[in-house]
């Protein structure tokens, strides 16, 4: 089972059912599936590269390749979101209780920015909201989800049901 070797780094990090689904799907290479999942778990690129026994530049190239394949922005959070949006990529399984409250307008805006790969600087310019205020909204989003970084927030939002595949399995709805 050499094909599944890169996925073994996910043992104990994701639920068993999710790990099995990641091993069954043929979308992307096992290493790319592991890289997406590690990013969604909040691992930095350096941590993910170490776990996958890759050079950080090799992992960065894989992320860029994924962004092109998925036709999305090259920011890691956008790649994680685009992968979960794909009907053949396994969704993160629910672990523990879902967040109790829904997103407000501003935390929803931050989550949408992360899913689209929009930087806080660009969001500030397009909305007219100051960087300091956006940083507060971002911290609120992270706190509400228990997230460490944008890709982690995206995974947790999918897991909580705040991001869903549309009924035709090609689009994504933000609830």
Buried (B, 14 or more C-beta within 10 A) or exposed (E): EEEBEBBEBBEEBBEEEBBEBBBEEEBBBBBBBBBBBBBBBBBBBEBBBBBBEBEBEEBBEBBEBBBEBBEBBBBBBBBBBBBBBBEEBBBBEEEEEEBEEEBEEBBBBBBBBBBBBBEBEEBBEEEEBEEEEBEBBBEBBBEBBEBBBBBBBBBBBBBBEBBBBEEEEEEBEEE
